Amino acid sequence: MWASKRPFYYILIVDPIKYGDANDRQIIGALAHELMHFETYEKYGWKRYLLEYFGFLFSKRLMAKYERENDIDVIKRGYGKELLANRIYRFSKISKKEHQKIGKCYLMPPEIKQYIKKYKLNLREVEALRNRRCLRQ
């Protein structure tokens, strides 16, 4: 999956070949990660988006920082288990070399588990909010 912002709209591309045999939880983890990018774009505006985009072209460290922060935000929103399922799924489909490359830019499963524990109270609050919203509908 891949997300991008354009001046008046967003693009989210889903590769059915990559996710053809993924279960719902794994797909939700990927969607949560990509949709969190959209929220970040909205929060910081197009000027910062352009600065970060061009920064990514020249700095893998900046890109890694951005992606890892995005993963943490996904966990804070209550989708840590789904993100973990997605990451495990993705790592099962790639080579060791790609695994190491991706591990530098994104949170690895052990790190995701640590952040899930760290934000566990927040996860309970999010779950309570989800339950309240479901009851109202």
N, C-alpha and C positions, 0 to 999 in steps of 0.2 A: 504494500500500500504506500501511497505517496500523497502528500497534501501540499497545496500551493495556493498563494493568494494572488489574485489579479486586481487591477484597480477597482472593479465593481462586482467581483464575484470570487468564489473559491472553487478550487478543483480538488477532487478526491478521486484518485485512481485506484481501483481494486483489481489486482491481477488474479483472475480465476484459476490460473494454473498453479500459482504459488499457494493458494488457499483452498484448492479444490477438495482436499480431504480433511480440512480443519473442522473442529467442532465449534459450537456456538460460543463457548467461553473464549476460545483462542481468537476467533474473529472479533468478538467484543473487545478483547484486549488491544488488538490492532486498531480498531476503530476509535477506541478511547484515546490511544496515543495520537493518532492523526487529528482527531477533532480537538484535542487539547492545543495543537498547533494553531487552529483557527481562533481559539479563545485568546491565545497569546498575541496573534496578529491584531485582533480587535482591541486588546488591552493597550498595546504599545503604539498602534497606528502605523501608517504606511511608511513614514520616514525611517523609523527604527527598523521596520521590516527590510527596507532596501539596504540599510547599513549592515544588518546582519547577513543578508543574502550575499552581498559582495564580500563581507568578511569571511564567509564560509569558503569562498573561492580561493582565498589566500591562507586561511588558517584552519587546519583540522582541529586544533585545540579549541578554538572558538565554537566550531560545530559540535564537538563532543560535549562541551559545557552546556550548550543550548539543548541538545538532545537528552542529556542526563537530567537537566532541570525539568524538562518536559515529562520525563518518566516519573520523577518525584511528584510533580503536579497531578499526574494521572493517579498515583497511589493516594495522594491526599484527597482526591475526589471520590475514593472508595472503589477504584477499579484495579487494585493491586493484584488480587488473585487472578483476574483476567489477563493483566499484563504479564504476570508470571507464566501463565499457561501459554500465552502467545510466544513469549521469548523461548520457552522450552521447545515449543513446536518449531519455531524458526530455526533454532540451533540443531534440531534433529534433521533438518533438510539441507544443511550446508556443510562444506568441508571444514576441517580443523583450521586451515589458514584463514578462511572467511570468518570463522568463529572468533578467532583472536582479533581480527580487524574490527568486527562489529562490537566486540567486548570493550574496545577502547572508546567507542562513541556512545554506547547505550549501557544502561544498568544491566549487569549480569544477574542470573537467577539468585545467587546468594545475597547480592546487594538488594535486590527487590524484596526478598524475605526479611532482611534487616529493616528496610523502610516500612514494610507492612507492620512489623512489630512496633516500630517507633510511633507510627501513626494509628495504632490500634484503637485508641479512644476516639480519634476522629472518624475511623471507619464505623464504629458503633453509632456515632451521631449521624453519619451519612445514611446508614441503614435505617435508623429511626425516621429520618426525614423521608426516605423512599417509601417506607411503610405508611407514613401519614398521607403522602400524596396518593398512593394506591387506594387507601381507604376513602379518600375524598372523591375519587373518580367514579 
